[in-house]
Amino acid sequence: MSRRPPEADHSPWTVLDTRHVYENAWIRIEEDEVINPSGGRGIYGRVCFANLAVGIIPVSDDGHTWLVGQWRYPLERWSWEIPMGGVPLAEDPEDGARRELAEETGLSARDLQRLVEVDLSNCVSDERGVVFVATGLHPGEARPDDTEQLTLWRLPLADAIAMARRGEIRDALSVIGLLSLAARTDPA
């Protein structure tokens, strides 16, 4: 049985001071004055997120899923993704996932199964994400946020997984979720 090295139980960094640089409803940027693991002094910038990222892979009884397409402002390009959104840290992730699924696709799910949890861009941020698989789907009316101009695409789940494998879906939470689901369902 393998065991974690003892170094994994404590931080080798010493924080001397923290300066709040910027804050809005979604993120807070902090700059820490630090002593790094080798004893040198420096700074370390962190992006702290107000929300948990939740992604949902809706799977219909006939093996289809839905992707959401939208323009991603920071990347200056179009992106196909699984339905997703931010859930306040104090909220139950499953409740938030149900809300985001309904907002973006109009779908409600009888069942949600937690598929995978990840740390996103952990060298500069504390953002965490969780992906759910939604089944027992019922249609409804989508209600996207004012900042979202979404295109919905219903396609076979296998096609969405193939898009992730080919690099046509690049969003991290979408790729991780789709490939994790594929790994669970592909015979090995």
C-alpha positions, 0 to 999 in steps of 0.5 A: 500500500502506498502512503503519501510522503510526509511533506504532503501534510503541510505547506512549504510556503510561508505567507507574510502578508496578503494584499487584496488587489481586486474583487467582483461578484465572481472572483477576488484577486489576492497577492501574497508576500511569501517565503517560497519552499527554497527560502526565497522571498517573493509574491504569489498571485491567486484568483479566489472564486466565489462559486463552485463550477458545476457541469451537467451531462444530461443523458436521455433514455435514447443515448443523446446529450445536449451541448451548449454553445456560446461565445467565451469573452476571455478567449475571444472564440466560440465554445461548445460545452456541457451545460454548466454554471457557478454555484455559491459555495454555501449552496448544495452543489446538486441543487445548483446543478439542477438549477443550471441545467434548467436555466441553460437547457430547459431540462429537469432531471429525476436523477443526478449522479456525481461523476467527478470532482476536480481542481481547475487551474490550481497553480493560480486559482482555488476554483473547484469543479464537479460534474454530474450526470443527469438522467430521467430528463423532462423538457421545459423552457430554458431561461439563460442569464442576461449575459448568455446568448446560448445555442443548444445542440442535441446529439448522440452522447458518443458524438460529444465524447468523440468531439472531446477526444478530437479537441473540438470541445476544449472547456476543461470541465466539459472534457473532464466530464465527458472523458470520465463518463466514457471511461466508466462506460467503455469496456476495458 
